[in-house]
């Protein structure tokens, strides 16, 4: 896909958009976290726009963007279909949407259950499988829908899950220790990431992150 106008919903500090800008994209990022947007605006470069708002509040015109990305956003939204309908409205004809989100059918969720990092209760309102993501996209009117999973960030998921499990066993999940760095935990997480990569060869739904790619 040739560089064009890109919107990242939930852009955080703008690191991803800065990389895409260096690849030739004209980029816009939105996030409801005012501090994150403040940091994003300090990024060097021209043709980078950052806004402290959610998607509906941005009020972009129809057919504004060639691509929209959302990384770990849709699980925070009470009405994902409405969100996707709005994304489709602002995409140009032929434009693409790319979403990543925790995968409820992952190897990590099967192993850690209620301590799985992807659940992140109560911040995550719903967790998706590939079929539910595809169904949401279809209801929103998208065509050429593709789904898959990835183990690319499985070490992060596993590390967080180990942390939550340890905190739960100690009866102290509120201290933040679940996400603090731990060398042994990191090694164990990398080993589980390798196990997951092997499982993905036989089952495409085992990855920690679900991926949705669709076209208007």
C-alpha positions in Angstrom: 0.0 0.0 0.0 1.4 3.4 -1.0 1.8 6.1 1.7 -1.2 8.4 2.1 -3.2 9.8 5.0 -3.1 7.7 8.1 -5.1 8.0 11.3 -4.1 6.1 14.4 -6.9 5.9 17.0 -5.4 5.7 20.5 -2.0 6.9 19.4 -0.5 7.3 22.8 2.8 9.1 22.7 2.9 8.9 18.9 5.9 6.5 18.4 4.2 4.4 15.8 3.0 7.5 13.8 6.5 9.0 13.9 7.8 5.8 12.3 5.0 5.9 9.6 5.8 9.5 9.0 9.4 8.6 8.3 8.1 6.1 5.7 6.2 8.9 3.9 2.7 8.9 5.4 0.8 12.0 6.4 -0.2 11.1 9.9 -2.9 12.1 12.4 -3.2 10.7 15.9 -6.0 10.9 18.4 -6.1 9.9 22.1 -8.2 10.8 25.1 -5.1 10.9 27.3 -4.1 14.6 27.4 -0.6 13.8 28.7 0.1 11.3 25.9 -0.9 13.9 23.3 1.2 16.5 24.9 4.2 14.2 24.6 3.3 13.2 21.0 3.3 16.9 20.0 7.0 17.1 21.0 7.9 14.6 18.3 10.0 16.2 15.5 8.8 16.4 11.9 6.3 18.2 9.7 2.8 16.9 8.7 2.1 15.2 12.1 -1.2 16.1 13.7 -2.2 15.0 17.3 -5.6 15.7 18.9 -6.8 15.1 22.4 -10.2 13.5 21.6 -12.0 10.3 20.9 -13.0 9.3 17.3 -16.6 10.6 17.4 -15.4 13.9 18.9 -12.9 14.5 16.2 -15.6 14.9 13.6 -13.5 14.1 10.6 -15.2 14.6 7.2 -16.3 11.6 5.1 -13.5 9.8 3.1 -10.7 11.5 4.9 -8.1 8.7 5.3 -6.4 6.1 3.3 -5.8 3.9 6.4 -6.9 3.8 10.0 -5.0 1.8 12.7 -6.2 0.8 16.2 -3.8 -1.0 18.5 -5.5 -2.3 21.7 -8.4 0.2 21.5 -11.5 -1.8 20.5 -11.5 -3.8 23.8 -12.0 -0.5 25.7 -15.1 0.5 23.7 -18.7 -0.2 24.8 -20.1 -0.3 21.3 -17.4 -1.7 18.9 -19.7 -1.9 15.9 -20.6 1.8 16.2 -16.8 2.5 16.3 -16.2 0.5 13.2 -19.1 2.2 11.4 -17.5 5.6 12.1 -14.1 4.3 10.9 -15.7 3.2 7.7 -17.3 6.6 7.2 -14.0 8.4 7.4 -12.1 5.9 5.2 -11.7 6.6 1.5 -13.0 4.0 -0.9 -10.5 1.2 -1.0 -9.0 2.4 2.4 -7.9 -0.1 5.0 -8.5 -0.6 8.7 -6.0 -2.6 10.8 -6.8 -3.6 14.3 -4.9 -5.5 17.0 -6.5 -6.6 20.2 -6.1 -9.4 22.8 -7.3 -12.8 21.6 -9.6 -14.7 23.9 -8.7 -18.0 22.2 -5.0 -17.6 22.7 -2.5 -20.0 24.2 -1.9 -17.5 27.0 -5.5 -17.2 28.0 -5.8 -21.0 28.1 -2.8 -21.3 30.4 -3.4 -18.4 32.8 -7.2 -18.1 32.7 -8.3 -15.4 35.1 -4.7 -14.2 35.5 -4.2 -13.7 31.8 -2.8 -10.2 31.1 -5.2 -9.6 28.2 -8.2 -9.6 30.4 -7.1 -6.4 32.2 -10.4 -6.0 34.1 -12.1 -3.6 34.5 -10.5 -1.5 31.8 -11.2 -4.1 29.0 -15.0 -4.2 28.4 -14.9 -7.2 26.1 -12.3 -9.6 24.7 -12.6 -10.8 21.1 -12.0 -14.0 19.1 -11.4 -13.9 15.4 -15.0 -14.8 14.5 -16.4 -12.0 16.7 -14.1 -9.5 15.2 -15.1 -10.6 11.7 -18.8 -10.4 12.7 -18.3 -6.8 14.0 -16.6 -5.7 10.8 -19.3 -7.3 8.7 -22.1 -5.5 10.7 -20.2 -2.2 10.1 -20.3 -2.8 6.3 -16.7 -3.7 5.6 -15.6 -5.8 2.7 -12.5 -8.0 2.1 -12.2 -8.9 5.8 -9.2 -10.8 6.9 -8.3 -12.1 10.4 -5.4 -13.8 12.0 -3.4 -13.9 15.2 0.2 -13.1 16.2 2.7 -14.1 18.9 4.8 -11.0 18.3 4.1 -9.6 21.7 3.4 -12.8 23.5 6.4 -12.3 25.8 4.8 -9.1 27.2 1.4 -10.9 27.7 3.1 -13.9 29.4 5.2 -11.7 31.6 2.2 -9.7 32.8 0.2 -12.9 33.3 3.0 -14.4 35.4 3.0 -11.2 37.5 -0.7 -11.3 38.0 -0.6 -14.9 39.0 2.2 -14.3 41.5 0.3 -11.3 43.0 -2.9 -13.3 43.2 -1.1 -16.1 45.1 0.2 -13.5 47.6 -3.2 -11.9 47.9 -1.8 -8.5 46.8 -2.9 -7.5 43.3 -3.1 -3.8 43.9 0.6 -3.0 44.5 1.7 -2.9 40.8 4.2 -5.7 41.3 2.4 -7.7 38.7 3.9 -5.5 35.9 7.4 -4.8 37.4 10.4 -6.2 35.6 11.6 -9.6 36.8 14.5 -11.3 35.1 13.4 -14.9 35.8 9.8 -14.0 34.7 11.2 -12.6 31.5 13.1 -15.8 30.6 9.9 -17.9 31.3 7.9 -15.5 29.2 10.3 -15.9 26.2 10.1 -19.7 26.5 6.3 -19.5 26.4 6.4 -17.2 23.4 8.5 -19.9 21.6 5.9 -22.5 22.5 3.1 -20.3 21.2 5.0 -19.7 17.9 5.2 -23.5 17.4 1.5 -23.9 18.2 0.7 -21.3 15.6 2.0 -23.6 12.9 -0.9 -25.9 13.5 -3.6 -23.6 14.9 -3.9 -20.0 13.5 -6.0 -18.9 16.5 -3.4 -19.5 19.3 -1.6 -16.1 19.1 -2.0 -13.6 22.0 -3.2 -10.8 19.7 -6.0 -11.0 17.2 -5.6 -9.1 14.0 -8.4 -7.6 11.8 -7.7 -6.2 8.4 -10.6 -4.9 6.3 -11.2 -2.7 3.3 -14.0 -0.2 2.5 
